[in-house]
Amino acid sequence: MYRTSWSTSLSRLRILLVAALFGLSACGFEPLYGEQDNGAATEDLMSRVFVPPIADRLGQLVRIELTNRLTPRPAQEPLYVVSVEVSEARQGLAVRRDDSATRANLILNAQFVLSRTSGGDPLLSGEIRSTNGFDILVSDFATLAAKKDARRRGARDIADGIVDRLSLFLSRQNISATAPAQR
């Protein structure tokens, strides 16, 4: 009896899964990457985004992560520029009786603006926040290494967030990757 109910549940689950997949195909779902009917592939448009230098070491980390994600192959003539400003704050968490912290959060904020290389009004702007924890240890070197790792993870999170928003925005644009930038 137990096997019968298990196999019945499994077959119902399969039927439900197939119905969900048919429903997904009918809802207008389109893949983010790949050739679009109305313009260039999102990958091609993303490879045409230039990231100018960002101030400070944190900015360098974010720029490296962004350029690795946007232009993994040799860059073409840019159509867009994404300007990024980053800031960093530290928040103590686990506090001892002597008011010294044993754990902290590194909070990174980034504001970004996407615009055409030819100028004009911004096309997209937004803010990304990343919070990464690290231990404050007895050894200053170990604490510095933990904070550095949290900064690296935060830069990766910020770059991922910016790339996600840019890819969604660019995938909805009716632009040819070979077309010159227009005002």
N, CA and C atoms as an extended XYZ file, in Angstrom:
549
Properties=species:S:1:pos:R:3:atomname:S:1:resname:S:1:resid:I:1 pbc="F F F"
N         0.826       -1.190        0.000 N   MET     1
C         0.000        0.000        0.000 CA  MET     1
C         0.875        1.260        0.000 C   MET     1
N         1.959        1.217        0.760 N   TYR     2
C         2.843        2.373        0.825 CA  TYR     2
C         3.456        2.662       -0.537 C   TYR     2
N         3.871        1.633       -1.273 N   ARG     3
C         4.461        1.807       -2.601 CA  ARG     3
C         3.464        2.409       -3.573 C   ARG     3
N         2.226        2.023       -3.484 N   THR     4
C         1.211        2.541       -4.385 CA  THR     4
C         1.021        4.036       -4.186 C   THR     4
N         0.957        4.502       -2.963 N   SER     5
C         0.777        5.934       -2.714 CA  SER     5
C         2.025        6.716       -3.126 C   SER     5
N         3.205        6.119       -2.935 N   TRP     6
C         4.454        6.781       -3.346 CA  TRP     6
C         4.517        6.935       -4.857 C   TRP     6
N         4.201        5.880       -5.595 N   SER     7
C         4.245        5.958       -7.055 CA  SER     7
C         3.157        6.879       -7.590 C   SER     7
N         2.004        6.913       -6.940 N   THR     8
C         0.933        7.822       -7.344 CA  THR     8
C         1.364        9.268       -7.131 C   THR     8
N         1.996        9.540       -6.001 N   SER     9
C         2.481       10.899       -5.726 CA  SER     9
C         3.556       11.302       -6.721 C   SER     9
N         4.422       10.366       -7.059 N   LEU    10
C         5.486       10.649       -8.006 CA  LEU    10
C         4.929       10.936       -9.395 C   LEU    10
N         3.956       10.168       -9.827 N   SER    11
C         3.365       10.414      -11.151 CA  SER    11
C         2.605       11.741      -11.170 C   SER    11
N         1.939       12.088      -10.087 N   ARG    12
C         1.257       13.390      -10.008 CA  ARG    12
C         2.264       14.538      -10.061 C   ARG    12
N         3.393       14.342       -9.414 N   LEU    13
C         4.436       15.360       -9.426 CA  LEU    13
C         4.995       15.553      -10.831 C   LEU    13
N         5.192       14.457      -11.558 N   ARG    14
C         5.673       14.544      -12.936 CA  ARG    14
C         4.671       15.284      -13.822 C   ARG    14
N         3.403       14.961      -13.679 N   ILE    15
C         2.367       15.628      -14.473 CA  ILE    15
C         2.347       17.117      -14.153 C   ILE    15
N         2.456       17.456      -12.896 N   LEU    16
C         2.470       18.856      -12.475 CA  LEU    16
C         3.693       19.582      -13.025 C   LEU    16
N         4.840       18.919      -13.032 N   LEU    17
C         6.064       19.516      -13.562 CA  LEU    17
C         5.940       19.773      -15.060 C   LEU    17
N         5.410       18.823      -15.812 N   VAL    18
C         5.229       19.000      -17.257 CA  VAL    18
C         4.252       20.138      -17.530 C   VAL    18
N         3.175       20.220      -16.762 N   ALA    19
C         2.206       21.297      -16.945 CA  ALA    19
C         2.836       22.656      -16.641 C   ALA    19
N         3.686       22.703      -15.617 N   ALA    20
C         4.360       23.963      -15.278 CA  ALA    20
C         5.306       24.389      -16.391 C   ALA    20
N         6.007       23.439      -16.992 N   LEU    21
C         6.921       23.775      -18.088 CA  LEU    21
C         6.159       24.294      -19.302 C   LEU    21
N         5.007       23.700      -19.611 N   PHE    22
C         4.195       24.212      -20.717 CA  PHE    22
C         3.690       25.615      -20.401 C   PHE    22
N         3.299       25.830      -19.169 N   GLY    23
C         2.835       27.159      -18.770 CA  GLY    23
C         3.945       28.189      -18.857 C   GLY    23
N         5.172       27.780      -18.519 N   LEU    24
C         6.313       28.686      -18.588 CA  LEU    24
C         6.617       29.082      -20.021 C   LEU    24
N         6.482       28.150      -20.941 N   SER    25
C         6.767       28.475      -22.339 CA  SER    25
C         5.703       29.390      -22.924 C   SER    25
N         4.510       29.381      -22.381 N   ALA    26
C         3.435       30.207      -22.907 CA  ALA    26
C         3.396       31.603      -22.280 C   ALA    26
N         4.187       31.848      -21.260 N   CYS    27
C         4.100       33.119      -20.549 CA  CYS    27
C         4.973       34.208      -21.158 C   CYS    27
N         5.669       33.920      -22.242 N   GLY    28
C         6.535       34.919      -22.851 CA  GLY    28
C         7.949       34.876      -22.315 C   GLY    28
N         8.294       33.835      -21.604 N   PHE    29
C         9.644       33.661      -21.063 CA  PHE    29
C        10.652       33.622      -22.209 C   PHE    29
N        11.695       34.426      -22.101 N   GLU    30
C        12.770       34.429      -23.083 CA  GLU    30
C        14.090       34.270      -22.349 C   GLU    30
N        15.027       33.534      -22.919 N   PRO    31
C        16.329       33.419      -22.262 CA  PRO    31
C        17.051       34.763      -22.265 C   PRO    31
N        17.791       35.032      -21.219 N   LEU    32
C        18.510       36.295      -21.105 CA  LEU    32
C        19.637       36.382      -22.114 C   LEU    32
N        20.369       35.289      -22.289 N   TYR    33
C        21.477       35.284      -23.220 CA  TYR    33
C        21.051       34.570      -24.494 C   TYR    33
N        21.627       34.975      -25.606 N   GLY    34
C        21.271       34.394      -26.892 CA  GLY    34
C        20.718       35.472      -27.800 C   GLY    34
N        20.528       35.131      -29.042 N   GLU    35
C        20.056       36.091      -30.042 CA  GLU    35
C        18.600       36.467      -29.774 C   GLU    35
N        18.311       37.732      -29.773 N   GLN    36
C        16.962       38.234      -29.568 CA  GLN    36
C        16.326       38.531      -30.915 C   GLN    36
N        15.016       38.448      -30.994 N   ASP    37
C        14.314       38.780      -32.235 CA  ASP    37
C        14.448       40.259      -32.579 C   ASP    37
N        14.511       41.091      -31.549 N   ASN    38
C        14.460       42.533      -31.765 CA  ASN    38
C        15.809       43.221      -31.730 C   ASN    38
N        16.906       42.497      -31.719 N   GLY    39
C        18.200       43.173      -31.680 CA  GLY    39
C        19.336       42.211      -31.431 C   GLY    39
N        20.410       42.726      -30.856 N   ALA    40
C        21.629       41.958      -30.649 CA  ALA    40
C        21.522       41.068      -29.420 C   ALA    40
N        22.395       40.106      -29.342 N   ALA    41
C        22.480       39.245      -28.164 CA  ALA    41
C        22.949       40.067      -26.974 C   ALA    41
N        22.438       39.721      -25.811 N   THR    42
C        22.788       40.452      -24.596 CA  THR    42
C        24.289       40.396      -24.332 C   THR    42
N        24.915       39.258      -24.582 N   GLU    43
C        26.366       39.132      -24.374 CA  GLU    43
C        27.134       40.154      -25.197 C   GLU    43
N        26.702       40.359      -26.452 N   ASP    44
C        27.376       41.323      -27.322 CA  ASP    44
C        27.219       42.739      -26.791 C   ASP    44
N        26.023       43.062      -26.319 N   LEU    45
C        25.801       44.403      -25.776 CA  LEU    45
C        26.587       44.612      -24.487 C   LEU    45
N        26.657       43.589      -23.658 N   MET    46
C        27.402       43.723      -22.401 CA  MET    46
C        28.893       43.878      -22.654 C   MET    46
N        29.385       43.264      -23.720 N   SER    47
C        30.812       43.403      -24.029 CA  SER    47
C        31.129       44.799      -24.554 C   SER    47
N        30.113       45.588      -24.819 N   ARG    48
C        30.294       46.952      -25.322 CA  ARG    48
C        30.159       47.994      -24.201 C   ARG    48
N        30.180       47.541      -22.943 N   VAL    49
C        30.097       48.438      -21.788 CA  VAL    49
C        31.505       48.681      -21.251 C   VAL    49
N        31.879       49.952      -21.147 N   PHE    50
C        33.189       50.345      -20.630 CA  PHE    50
C        33.045       50.721      -19.160 C   PHE    50
N        33.994       50.264      -18.349 N   VAL    51
C        34.019       50.590      -16.920 CA  VAL    51
C        35.242       51.460      -16.669 C   VAL    51
N        35.064       52.778      -16.444 N   PRO    52
C        36.225       53.629      -16.166 CA  PRO    52
C        36.818       53.308      -14.792 C   PRO    52
N        38.050       53.732      -14.546 N   PRO    53
C        38.674       53.470      -13.236 CA  PRO    53
C        37.825       54.009      -12.087 C   PRO    53
N        37.824       53.258      -10.980 N   ILE    54
C        37.074       53.616       -9.776 CA  ILE    54
C        38.099       53.880       -8.678 C   ILE    54
N        37.866       54.912       -7.890 N   ALA    55
C        38.827       55.331       -6.866 CA  ALA    55
C        39.013       54.273       -5.775 C   ALA    55
N        40.184       54.271       -5.162 N   ASP    56
C        40.562       53.449       -4.009 CA  ASP    56
C        40.739       51.973       -4.370 C   ASP    56
N        41.263       51.229       -3.412 N   ARG    57
C        41.505       49.798       -3.621 CA  ARG    57
C        40.198       49.039       -3.808 C   ARG    57
N        39.175       49.373       -3.036 N   LEU    58
C        37.879       48.725       -3.186 CA  LEU    58
C        37.331       48.959       -4.593 C   LEU    58
N        37.486       50.154       -5.100 N   GLY    59
C        37.050       50.465       -6.460 CA  GLY    59
C        37.794       49.640       -7.494 C   GLY    59
N        39.091       49.437       -7.266 N   GLN    60
C        39.864       48.601       -8.184 CA  GLN    60
C        39.338       47.165       -8.196 C   GLN    60
N        39.021       46.637       -7.019 N   LEU    61
C        38.492       45.277       -6.936 CA  LEU    61
C        37.153       45.158       -7.673 C   LEU    61
N        36.283       46.138       -7.467 N   VAL    62
C        34.975       46.131       -8.133 CA  VAL    62
C        35.162       46.233       -9.645 C   VAL    62
N        36.061       47.106      -10.096 N   ARG    63
C        36.282       47.277      -11.542 CA  ARG    63
C        36.825       45.993      -12.169 C   ARG    63
N        37.745       45.332      -11.495 N   ILE    64
C        38.288       44.072      -12.014 CA  ILE    64
C        37.179       43.036      -12.155 C   ILE    64
N        36.354       42.907      -11.128 N   GLU    65
C        35.251       41.940      -11.176 CA  GLU    65
C        34.265       42.300      -12.290 C   GLU    65
N        33.965       43.587      -12.440 N   LEU    66
C        33.029       44.019      -13.494 CA  LEU    66
C        33.572       43.728      -14.887 C   LEU    66
N        34.819       44.096      -15.127 N   THR    67
C        35.370       43.882      -16.461 CA  THR    67
C        35.514       42.399      -16.773 C   THR    67
N        35.802       41.574      -15.774 N   ASN    68
C        35.868       40.128      -15.999 CA  ASN    68
C        34.519       39.557      -16.400 C   ASN    68
N        33.446       40.111      -15.869 N   ARG    69
C        32.112       39.606      -16.172 CA  ARG    69
C        31.536       40.211      -17.455 C   ARG    69
N        31.829       41.479      -17.693 N   LEU    70
C        31.255       42.155      -18.863 CA  LEU    70
C        31.997       41.826      -20.153 C   LEU    70
N        33.318       41.809      -20.096 N   THR    71
C        34.106       41.598      -21.316 CA  THR    71
C        35.119       40.483      -21.100 C   THR    71
N        34.660       39.235      -21.032 N   PRO    72
C        35.614       38.139      -20.848 CA  PRO    72
C        36.501       37.912      -22.072 C   PRO    72
N        36.036       38.327      -23.234 N   ARG    73
C        36.850       38.246      -24.458 CA  ARG    73
C        37.263       39.666      -24.825 C   ARG    73
N        38.140       39.844      -25.799 N   PRO    74
C        38.601       41.191      -26.143 CA  PRO    74
C        37.434       42.160      -26.403 C   PRO    74
N        37.540       43.323      -25.801 N   ALA    75
C        36.457       44.303      -25.873 CA  ALA    75
C        36.359       44.924      -27.265 C   ALA    75
N        35.131       45.257      -27.637 N   GLN    76
C        34.870       45.954      -28.884 CA  GLN    76
C        34.744       47.442      -28.573 C   GLN    76
N        34.457       48.222      -29.589 N   GLU    77
C        34.225       49.658      -29.391 CA  GLU    77
C        33.044       49.836      -28.436 C   GLU    77
N        33.236       50.527      -27.312 N   PRO    78
C        32.142       50.632      -26.334 CA  PRO    78
C        30.987       51.512      -26.827 C   PRO    78
N        29.779       51.076      -26.508 N   LEU    79
C        28.569       51.855      -26.758 CA  LEU    79
C        28.098       52.530      -25.476 C   LEU    79
N        28.469       51.934      -24.326 N   TYR    80
C        27.990       52.403      -23.026 CA  TYR    80
C        29.147       52.600      -22.063 C   TYR    80
N        28.886       53.402      -21.045 N   VAL    81
C        29.821       53.599      -19.940 CA  VAL    81
C        29.030       53.396      -18.652 C   VAL    81
N        29.568       52.591      -17.751 N   VAL    82
C        28.951       52.448      -16.439 CA  VAL    82
C        29.907       53.057      -15.416 C   VAL    82
N        29.452       54.134      -14.778 N   SER    83
C        30.234       54.815      -13.751 CA  SER    83
C        29.800       54.282      -12.388 C   SER    83
N        30.790       53.983      -11.544 N   VAL    84
C        30.501       53.368      -10.248 CA  VAL    84
C        31.225       54.140       -9.157 C   VAL    84
N        30.528       54.381       -8.060 N   GLU    85
C        31.126       54.953       -6.852 CA  GLU    85
C        30.870       53.977       -5.717 C   GLU    85
N        31.912       53.658       -4.959 N   VAL    86
C        31.775       52.693       -3.867 CA  VAL    86
C        32.173       53.321       -2.542 C   VAL    86
N        31.552       52.849       -1.484 N   SER    87
C        31.910       53.278       -0.130 CA  SER    87
C        31.876       52.059        0.784 C   SER    87
N        32.568       52.179        1.899 N   GLU    88
C        32.738       51.057        2.819 CA  GLU    88
C        32.482       51.526        4.243 C   GLU    88
N        31.799       50.698        5.023 N   ALA    89
C        31.567       50.981        6.442 CA  ALA    89
C        31.752       49.679        7.222 C   ALA    89
N        32.078       49.815        8.483 N   ARG    90
C        32.287       48.650        9.344 CA  ARG    90
C        31.355       48.753       10.540 C   ARG    90
N        30.750       47.605       10.896 N   GLN    91
C        29.804       47.563       11.998 CA  GLN    91
C        30.197       46.423       12.930 C   GLN    91
N        30.469       46.740       14.208 N   GLY    92
C        30.805       45.711       15.182 CA  GLY    92
C        29.577       44.914       15.578 C   GLY    92
N        29.740       43.600       15.717 N   LEU    93
C        28.591       42.749       16.045 CA  LEU    93
C        28.718       42.142       17.433 C   LEU    93
N        29.511       41.120       17.555 N   ALA    94
C        29.664       40.426       18.827 CA  ALA    94
C        30.596       41.246       19.712 C   ALA    94
N        30.042       41.778       20.803 N   VAL    95
C        30.798       42.685       21.666 CA  VAL    95
C        30.998       42.027       23.031 C   VAL    95
N        32.244       42.076       23.521 N   ARG    96
C        32.573       41.550       24.845 CA  ARG    96
C        32.189       42.560       25.920 C   ARG    96
N        32.383       42.153       27.148 N   ARG    97
C        32.075       43.054       28.270 CA  ARG    97
C        32.979       44.277       28.291 C   ARG    97
N        34.176       44.150       27.735 N   ASP    98
C        35.100       45.289       27.727 CA  ASP    98
C        34.893       46.167       26.484 C   ASP    98
N        33.766       46.021       25.801 N   ASP    99
C        33.373       46.804       24.620 CA  ASP    99
C        34.259       46.564       23.399 C   ASP    99
N        34.964       45.458       23.359 N   SER   100
C        35.730       45.121       22.154 CA  SER   100
C        34.921       44.117       21.329 C   SER   100
N        34.928       44.313       20.032 N   ALA   101
C        34.155       43.452       19.134 CA  ALA   101
C        34.958       42.214       18.756 C   ALA   101
N        34.259       41.099       18.569 N   THR   102
C        34.902       39.869       18.123 CA  THR   102
C        34.437       39.471       16.726 C   THR   102
N        33.448       40.145       16.228 N   ARG   103
C        32.933       39.900       14.882 CA  ARG   103
C        32.439       41.234       14.339 C   ARG   103
N        32.586       41.407       13.027 N   ALA   104
C        32.165       42.664       12.411 CA  ALA   104
C        31.571       42.398       11.026 C   ALA   104
N        30.766       43.321       10.589 N   ASN   105
C        30.239       43.311        9.230 CA  ASN   105
C        30.944       44.398        8.435 C   ASN   105
N        31.318       44.065        7.226 N   LEU   106
C        31.855       45.045        6.296 CA  LEU   106
C        30.725       45.342        5.314 C   LEU   106
N        30.243       46.572        5.328 N   ILE   107
C        29.100       46.969        4.502 CA  ILE   107
C        29.616       47.815        3.347 C   ILE   107
N        29.393       47.325        2.132 N   LEU   108
C        29.827       48.025        0.929 CA  LEU   108
C        28.607       48.527        0.181 C   LEU   108
N        28.657       49.785       -0.216 N   ASN   109
C        27.590       50.394       -1.021 CA  ASN   109
C        28.183       50.849       -2.339 C   ASN   109
N        27.418       50.659       -3.394 N   ALA   110
C        27.856       51.117       -4.714 CA  ALA   110
C        26.684       51.764       -5.430 C   ALA   110
N        26.928       52.943       -5.980 N   GLN   111
C        25.963       53.602       -6.854 CA  GLN   111
C        26.526       53.520       -8.263 C   GLN   111
N        25.678       53.141       -9.221 N   PHE   112
C        26.143       53.034      -10.597 CA  PHE   112
C        25.190       53.769      -11.523 C   PHE   112
N        25.745       54.256      -12.641 N   VAL   113
C        24.981       54.955      -13.669 CA  VAL   113
C        25.453       54.440      -15.021 C   VAL   113
N        24.512       53.975      -15.835 N   LEU   114
C        24.804       53.537      -17.196 CA  LEU   114
C        24.369       54.634      -18.149 C   LEU   114
N        25.267       55.021      -19.039 N   SER   115
C        24.940       56.027      -20.055 CA  SER   115
C        25.642       55.652      -21.353 C   SER   115
N        25.252       56.302      -22.417 N   ARG   116
C        25.892       56.073      -23.715 CA  ARG   116
C        27.240       56.782      -23.738 C   ARG   116
N        28.167       56.250      -24.529 N   THR   117
C        29.476       56.885      -24.644 CA  THR   117
C        29.364       58.238      -25.322 C   THR   117
N        28.312       58.414      -26.128 N   SER   118
C        28.122       59.678      -26.836 CA  SER   118
C        27.511       60.751      -25.941 C   SER   118
N        27.171       60.402      -24.722 N   GLY   119
C        26.603       61.370      -23.787 CA  GLY   119
C        25.097       61.264      -23.719 C   GLY   119
N        24.478       62.264      -23.146 N   GLY   120
C        23.028       62.253      -22.998 CA  GLY   120
C        22.614       61.868      -21.602 C   GLY   120
N        21.320       61.698      -21.439 N   ASP   121
C        20.767       61.350      -20.140 CA  ASP   121
C        21.161       59.926      -19.735 C   ASP   121
N        21.259       59.677      -18.429 N   PRO   122
C        21.545       58.314      -17.965 CA  PRO   122
C        20.434       57.358      -18.407 C   PRO   122
N        20.826       56.162      -18.785 N   LEU   123
C        19.860       55.148      -19.199 CA  LEU   123
C        19.364       54.324      -18.020 C   LEU   123
N        20.251       54.091      -17.062 N   LEU   124
C        19.925       53.255      -15.911 CA  LEU   124
C        20.810       53.679      -14.753 C   LEU   124
N        20.232       53.715      -13.577 N   SER   125
C        21.022       53.986      -12.378 CA  SER   125
C        20.480       53.128      -11.246 C   SER   125
N        21.310       52.887      -10.267 N   GLY   126
C        20.872       52.072       -9.145 CA  GLY   126
C        21.904       52.025       -8.047 C   GLY   126
N        21.550       51.293       -7.002 N   GLU   127
C        22.430       51.133       -5.850 CA  GLU   127
C        22.467       49.667       -5.463 C   GLU   127
N        23.644       49.192       -5.138 N   ILE   128
C        23.851       47.812       -4.716 CA  ILE   128
C        24.510       47.855       -3.343 C   ILE   128
N        24.082       46.966       -2.462 N   ARG   129
C        24.679       46.878       -1.124 CA  ARG   129
C        25.082       45.438       -0.863 C   ARG   129
N        26.233       45.283       -0.237 N   SER   130
C        26.718       43.955        0.143 CA  SER   130
C        27.207       44.010        1.580 C   SER   130
N        26.813       43.018        2.358 N   THR   131
C        27.253       42.915        3.743 CA  THR   131
C        27.949       41.577        3.930 C   THR   131
N        29.202       41.616        4.380 N   ASN   132
C        29.994       40.409        4.604 CA  ASN   132
C        30.604       40.459        5.993 C   ASN   132
N        30.480       39.369        6.729 N   GLY   133
C        31.015       39.309        8.077 CA  GLY   133
C        32.439       38.772        8.108 C   GLY   133
N        33.161       39.164        9.142 N   PHE   134
C        34.506       38.627        9.379 CA  PHE   134
C        34.791       38.642       10.868 C   PHE   134
N        35.689       37.749       11.291 N   ASP   135
C        36.064       37.635       12.697 CA  ASP   135
C        37.178       38.619       13.028 C   ASP   135
N        37.084       39.199       14.209 N   ILE   136
C        38.155       40.042       14.727 CA  ILE   136
C        38.922       39.175       15.717 C   ILE   136
N        40.137       38.830       15.359 N   LEU   137
C        40.932       37.880       16.123 CA  LEU   137
C        42.002       38.585       16.942 C   LEU   137
N        42.708       37.832       17.751 N   VAL   138
C        43.783       38.385       18.575 CA  VAL   138
C        44.925       38.873       17.684 C   VAL   138
N        45.206       38.131       16.652 N   SER   139
C        46.272       38.496       15.733 CA  SER   139
C        45.795       39.583       14.769 C   SER   139
N        46.521       40.692       14.725 N   ASP   140
C        46.153       41.781       13.806 CA  ASP   140
C        46.265       41.337       12.351 C   ASP   140
N        47.265       40.513       12.057 N   PHE   141
C        47.434       40.030       10.689 CA  PHE   141
C        46.249       39.168       10.263 C   PHE   141
N        45.792       38.277       11.152 N   ALA   142
C        44.652       37.417       10.840 CA  ALA   142
C        43.380       38.243       10.648 C   ALA   142
N        43.209       39.266       11.464 N   THR   143
C        42.044       40.150       11.321 CA  THR   143
C        42.106       40.905       10.006 C   THR   143
N        43.282       41.394        9.661 N   LEU   144
C        43.456       42.112        8.392 CA  LEU   144
C        43.168       41.191        7.200 C   LEU   144
N        43.628       39.952        7.277 N   ALA   145
C        43.376       38.987        6.200 CA  ALA   145
C        41.885       38.671        6.093 C   ALA   145
N        41.198       38.538        7.233 N   ALA   146
C        39.760       38.265        7.225 CA  ALA   146
C        38.988       39.448        6.639 C   ALA   146
N        39.408       40.668        6.993 N   LYS   147
C        38.746       41.856        6.455 CA  LYS   147
C        38.989       41.983        4.957 C   LYS   147
N        40.196       41.666        4.533 N   LYS   148
C        40.532       41.709        3.111 CA  LYS   148
C        39.686       40.703        2.314 C   LYS   148
N        39.491       39.524        2.868 N   ASP   149
C        38.658       38.515        2.221 CA  ASP   149
C        37.197       38.978        2.160 C   ASP   149
N        36.703       39.592        3.227 N   ALA   150
C        35.334       40.112        3.224 CA  ALA   150
C        35.183       41.211        2.165 C   ALA   150
N        36.208       42.041        2.012 N   ARG   151
C        36.187       43.097        0.987 CA  ARG   151
C        36.144       42.483       -0.413 C   ARG   151
N        36.933       41.437       -0.632 N   ARG   152
C        36.941       40.755       -1.932 CA  ARG   152
C        35.578       40.135       -2.249 C   ARG   152
N        34.979       39.488       -1.250 N   ARG   153
C        33.651       38.891       -1.432 CA  ARG   153
C        32.606       39.967       -1.709 C   ARG   153
N        32.719       41.088       -1.013 N   GLY   154
C        31.783       42.188       -1.235 CA  GLY   154
C        31.917       42.784       -2.630 C   GLY   154
N        33.160       42.936       -3.099 N   ALA   155
C        33.379       43.460       -4.454 CA  ALA   155
C        32.764       42.524       -5.486 C   ALA   155
N        32.890       41.230       -5.256 N   ARG   156
C        32.293       40.239       -6.167 CA  ARG   156
C        30.766       40.346       -6.141 C   ARG   156
N        30.186       40.508       -4.940 N   ASP   157
C        28.727       40.658       -4.818 CA  ASP   157
C        28.233       41.904       -5.547 C   ASP   157
N        28.953       43.000       -5.370 N   ILE   158
C        28.556       44.256       -6.016 CA  ILE   158
C        28.636       44.123       -7.528 C   ILE   158
N        29.720       43.545       -8.021 N   ALA   159
C        29.858       43.350       -9.472 CA  ALA   159
C        28.745       42.460      -10.004 C   ALA   159
N        28.423       41.394       -9.289 N   ASP   160
C        27.330       40.510       -9.718 CA  ASP   160
C        26.005       41.262       -9.789 C   ASP   160
N        25.736       42.084       -8.782 N   GLY   161
C        24.487       42.854       -8.763 CA  GLY   161
C        24.398       43.840       -9.918 C   GLY   161
N        25.499       44.530      -10.184 N   ILE   162
C        25.510       45.494      -11.291 CA  ILE   162
C        25.340       44.774      -12.624 C   ILE   162
N        26.059       43.674      -12.815 N   VAL   163
C        25.964       42.917      -14.070 CA  VAL   163
C        24.554       42.364      -14.253 C   VAL   163
N        23.929       41.890      -13.181 N   ASP   164
C        22.551       41.398      -13.288 CA  ASP   164
C        21.618       42.500      -13.781 C   ASP   164
N        21.716       43.672      -13.190 N   ARG   165
C        20.834       44.778      -13.598 CA  ARG   165
C        21.130       45.248      -15.014 C   ARG   165
N        22.417       45.327      -15.353 N   LEU   166
C        22.773       45.738      -16.715 CA  LEU   166
C        22.281       44.727      -17.744 C   LEU   166
N        22.440       43.447      -17.461 N   SER   167
C        22.026       42.429      -18.427 CA  SER   167
C        20.516       42.433      -18.611 C   SER   167
N        19.757       42.629      -17.542 N   LEU   168
C        18.305       42.724      -17.695 CA  LEU   168
C        17.917       43.946      -18.516 C   LEU   168
N        18.553       45.069      -18.236 N   PHE   169
C        18.242       46.295      -18.972 CA  PHE   169
C        18.617       46.150      -20.450 C   PHE   169
N        19.820       45.671      -20.717 N   LEU   170
C        20.285       45.561      -22.098 CA  LEU   170
C        19.531       44.499      -22.887 C   LEU   170
N        19.058       43.462      -22.215 N   SER   171
C        18.308       42.418      -22.925 CA  SER   171
C        16.969       42.937      -23.422 C   SER   171
N        16.475       43.995      -22.816 N   ARG   172
C        15.183       44.561      -23.211 CA  ARG   172
C        15.312       45.691      -24.221 C   ARG   172
N        16.541       46.023      -24.575 N   GLN   173
C        16.760       47.112      -25.517 CA  GLN   173
C        16.684       46.604      -26.949 C   GLN   173
N        16.166       47.422      -27.827 N   ASN   174
C        16.083       47.089      -29.255 CA  ASN   174
C        17.239       47.777      -29.957 C   ASN   174
N        18.449       47.242      -29.733 N   ILE   175
C        19.666       47.890      -30.227 CA  ILE   175
C        20.496       46.840      -30.949 C   ILE   175
N        21.075       47.215      -32.027 N   SER   176
C        22.016       46.338      -32.715 CA  SER   176
C        23.398       46.560      -32.130 C   SER   176
N        24.146       45.490      -31.920 N   ALA   177
C        25.483       45.615      -31.323 CA  ALA   177
C        26.450       46.310      -32.259 C   ALA   177
N        26.148       46.338      -33.543 N   THR   178
C        27.047       46.983      -34.481 CA  THR   178
C        26.619       48.414      -34.791 C   THR   178
N        25.470       48.816      -34.297 N   ALA   179
C        24.977       50.167      -34.574 CA  ALA   179
C        25.801       51.195      -33.810 C   ALA   179
N        26.071       52.335      -34.408 N   PRO   180
C        26.785       53.365      -33.661 CA  PRO   180
C        25.901       53.941      -32.562 C   PRO   180
N        26.542       54.441      -31.529 N   ALA   181
C        25.794       55.028      -30.422 CA  ALA   181
C        25.053       56.266      -30.905 C   ALA   181
N        23.793       56.361      -30.479 N   GLN   182
C        22.974       57.504      -30.883 CA  GLN   182
C        22.636       58.312      -29.639 C   GLN   182
N        22.337       59.556      -29.869 N   ARG   183
C        21.956       60.402      -28.744 CA  ARG   183
C        20.542       60.232      -28.359 C   ARG   183
